[in-house]
Amino acid sequence: MDTKIRLIQLGMKQVDLIGLLKERGVSASQCELNLAINGRGNQEKHKKIRAAINEILTEREAAVNIGE
């Protein structure tokens, strides 16, 4: 499912992800986050950001039973 849709379903915003990524040791500026979410960033850092975002959203969805 698209990251933006998942964020909306969870009532989250992209800016919320920056803090959650930082807690996991992944630093990302708003620009880097935007590139990663939109799939335009192909550098290793963007791939790492996308993977961490997927983990975060999957955990949040499981906590509220979304996506079943």
C-alpha positions, 0 to 999 in steps of 0.5 A: 500500500502507498506510504501516503495512504498508510500515513493518512489511515494512521492519522500521521504526517510526514513530519511525525516520521522524522522524529520516529526515524531519529529514534531509530538512528535514521536521520532524515531531512524533510527533503530526504524524507519526501524523496524517499516517500515519493520513490524519487530518491535512489541513493542508499540513504533513501532506501534505508529511510523507506525501509525504516518507514515501512517498519514504523508504519507496519508496527503502528498498523499492527497496533491499531489493526489496520490493513487486515 
